[in-house]
């Protein structure tokens, strides 16, 4: 078991989403960016892409909420990295005939650019790991964080998930069928501070994480039960039909993608929503998160209320 002590989000929803969410229609809806002045140092911000600014801003805010000066590890999830930098580099290649190109957009287009940017901004020299496995990126990063904290390797982890959807990239994914059946496509940048020990700032506890591939509903049900030490009061899901096939109609379900949209880093928004629900609804004590990527890989995360 590990504890969530701080979190921050930049998504299509503002921080008031619980009381008054913005309802979006189909299509692409970018993240709602806050003013970065005063959060990201202006001298560094000039050299950052928008997604890098989001990564640094959410990291600073989550750490401030948790009262953490420096994490032992930075573990980051991203499905596609800084795609805008990749686009800029490729467009420059076309425009300039592959001559006289600046290497900076290419250097900053690698997937671990986001984790490196945060580490430089914090001055953190601890473990720095990036997971990039489409929509399974965040569950894998969360599992790594839990293992590191429970084993005693770390006492604190800055866990993040960041993805953007530039227009060209969105169109390519749309043509490939990535958003078929989804309410809308969104951008997501979220950070969490996880600690091995419960403290006064602890918001919720992660009791277990399970990731499985392409199994029957009966086996998925068994795997889900493996992470739960009690019956969940709510299932937060990316696909209600898929979750009902596993759990039936006995447990209420919350389709988080209808509020936050879909995207490679969207599963991080499900964890964020779970913590907010536990804070806002005293009747809830345990929430199970269920996500899948194209029905081939499933993730289950069990989150519970914590109290001193």
N, C-alpha and C positions, 0 to 999 in steps of 0.2 A: 504493500500500500504506500502511495506517495500523496503529497498534499499540494494543492494549487493555492499559492499565496498571492498571486497577482496576475492580471491579464489585461489585454488591450486589443482593440479591433479597429481595422479600417476596411469596411465592406460597403456594399450598396446601402446598408442601413446605418443610421447614426446611432449614438449611444442611447437614444430614447426609443429604440425599436420595440421594446417590450410593451410600453404603454401605447405607442402610436406608430406602428410600423408603416413604412412606405410600401405600397402595393404596386408591383411592376407587371407590365405585360411582357409577352415574348420578345426575344431579341437580346441584345447586349446592353448591359447596364453597368457602367464603370463604378468603381468604389467612390464613396463620398469622402473626399479628402478634407482634413482639418487644415487650419493655417499652420504651416510648419515653422514660421518664425517664432523663436523662443523655445522650440523643441529640438530642432536639428540646428547645430551651429552653422551660421550663414557662410563662413569660410569653407566648410566642408560641403554644404548643400549645393554650392555651385558646381561641384564635380560629380554630383550624384544624379542618377536617373530618378524618375518619380517612384519606382518600386523600391529603390534603395532608400529613399527618404521615408517611405512607409515602413520599411523594415526597422530602421533606426528609431523612428518615432514610437512605434508600438513596443519596441524593446525598452526604451527609456521609461515609457508610461507604466508598463507591467512591472519593471523593477522598482519604480517609485512606489507603486501600490504595495508591493511586497516588502518594501524597506530593505532591499538587497543592494549592496554596494558593488559586488562583483560576483558573477556566477562561476562555478567550478567548470562548467562546460556550456558550450553553445551548440545546440542540436537543431538543425533547420531542415524543413521539408519544402520542396518546390517541384512541381511537375514539369515546368519548362524553363525556369530561371528567368533572367531579364530579357524577355523576348523583344522588347522595344529596342534595346541595344543591338540585338541580332538583326532586327529589321533595318536599323539605321546603317549598319555595316554593309548589309547586302544591297540596300538601295544606293549607297555610295559607290559600290562596285559597279553597278549598272550605269549610274550617272557619269562616273569618272573613267569609264572604260578600263577598270581594274588597275588604274595607275594613280599614284599619289594619295593612297589611302591612309587615313589616320588609324593606327592600330588600337586606339583607346576603346572604341565601341566593341571591337572584337574581344579585347582583354576583359572588358566588363560584361560580356555576354555569357560567360561560363556560369554553370549552375551554382558553384560555391561562392560567386561574387557577393551574394546577399549575406551569407554568414561571415565572410571576410570583412565586409563593410561594417557590420555590427561589431565585430571583434575589434577592429581598428578604432571605431568611435568610442568603445568602452575601455580600450587598452587591455583587453582580455587576452592572456597568453595560454589559457587552458585548452582542453580538448575542443576541437571544432570539427563538426561532422555535418555533411549535407546528404539527405536522402532524396532521390529523384526517381520515383516509380509511379508516374501518373497520379491517379486519385488515391493510391495506396501510400503515397509519400508520407502524409502526416501520421496515419496509424503506425507505420514502421518507425518513424522518428519518436513517436510517443512510447512505443514498446522499448526502444533503445534507452530512452530516458528513464523509464521505470526500472529496467534491469540495472542500469548504472546506479540509480539511487538506492534500490533495495539491496544491492550487493555491497554498498558502502564505498564504491568507487568515487562517487560524488555526494556532496551534501546539498547542492543546489544545481539546477539546470535551467538555462534560458531556452525554452522550446518555442519554435516559431514555424509558421507556414506562410509562404508568400507566392502569389502568382498574379500576373497581369494578362490582359487580353487586348493587345493592339488590334486595330481594325483588320489588317491583312491576315493576321494569325487567326483571329476569330472566324473570318470567312473560310479559311482552309479547314478549320475544325468543323465548322458547320457543314461544309460539303462532304466531309468524311463521316458525318452522322453522329458526331460527338454529343450533340445537344438534342437528339431526337427524344421526344417524350418529356423533356425537362421544362419547368415553368419559365425559366430564363437563364441566361448566362451572366455570371457576375465575376468581379475581381475580389480577391480576398488577401488580406494581410493581417495576421494575428500573432500575438506573442503571449506566452505563459511563463510564469516562474513556478517551478516545481521544487519542492524540498522533501528531504527524506523524513523529517520530523515535523509533527504538528506544532503549530504555534498560534499566537493570538491573532495573527493575520490570515490564518488558513480559511479559505473560502469553501473548499470541497475536497474530497479524497477520491483518487483514482484507485479502485480496488483490483482491477485486472484489465488486461488487453489481450485479445485473441485475434489472430489473422489466419484465415483458412482459404483454400482454393477449391472452386468447382465441385462442391459436394451436394448431396441430397438434403432436402429440408430436415429430415430426421437427424442427420449428422450435424447440420448447422445448429439445430436446436440443442443438441448435446454440447456442442462447442460453446454456445452462448451460455448455457447453464454452468459451464466450467468457470467462467469469469465472475459469476454472481454468487454471493453468499446469502442472498435473500431474494425474494421476488421483487422485480422492478415495479415501481408505481407508474412509470411512463417509458415508452420507447421513442426516442428521437431518431428519426429515420430519413434517409435520402430517397427511399422508394417504399411507399406504404404498401403497395401490392406485394412486393418481395418480402417485406417484414411480416405481413399477415400470413403469407404462405408458410413462414417459419413459426410464428407465435399465435396465429389465430386472431380472434377478436376479443380475447379476454383482457388484454392490456391496452389502455389508451395510447394513441400514437400521435406524434407531432411531426409533420413533414417540413423540416427546417429549410429545405431548398425553395419552398414557396416564398419564404421571407428573405433568405440570403442568396438564393440563386445557386447554380451549379458551377463547378470549376474544379481544377485539380486540387486546390487548397481548401475547398468548401468543407471537408470533414472537420477542419479545425473550428469552423463556425458552429458545428454541432456541439462540440465540447464547450465552447463559450456559452451557447444557449443553455446547456444543461446546468452550468454553474449559476447562471442568472435565474433559471427556474427554481433551483433549490433555495436561492436567496429570497425570491419573491413569493413563493408558494409554500407556506409552512406544512401543507398536507403532503408534500412530496419529500420522501427520504432517500429514494434510490431511483436512478435513471439509467437505462441501458441505451447505448448508442449503437445503431446498426447501419452500416454502409456497405455498398458493394461497387465494384467497377466492372461494368458490362456482364454482371452475373458470374464472372469468373473468379473474382477474389472478394471475400467478405471480411469485414472487420467488426469486432464487438468490443465495446469499452463500457465498463461498469463504474458509474460515478455515484458517490453517496454524500449525504450531508455530514458535516463534521462539526463537533462542538467540544469545547474544553470542559 
